Amino acid sequence: MKRNMDLIRDILLVVEADDKGEGRWVTLNIDGVSDVVLTEHLFMMDEAGLIEGNNTSTLSLRDYQVRRLAWLGHDFLDAIRDPEIWKRTKAGAKKAGTETIEFLWELAKVYGKNAIKEKLGIDLT
């Protein structure tokens, strides 16, 4: 299955909004995304250290329950939260021909620093 970075961003946003710090499972409902695609992305996100939860698969059903964002998930989401920075990040990644989380994160940091410079006049380079 091809990784969908827009879906990963959407999942991060939903998990952050739903997690009240009570340790309960996060409810994930993302319009237009099948359970199979959602579950596979959750496994990928767990492997990347973005989320914490449990593999609740059975012999006949692959499943993953999210509990919370991991530290790395919070940091990555903070870098790509702004829709304009996310748009620029994806466009830059497309031009470069790579969409690894590490590359997207580095691009998002650069675009974030540029946004700070534009808005506040502070150069963080």
Summary of the structure (lengths in Angstrom):
residues: 125
radius of gyration: 15.7
end to end distance: 37.2
largest distance: 56.6
contacts: 325
relative contact order: 0.14
helix: 57%
strand: 9%
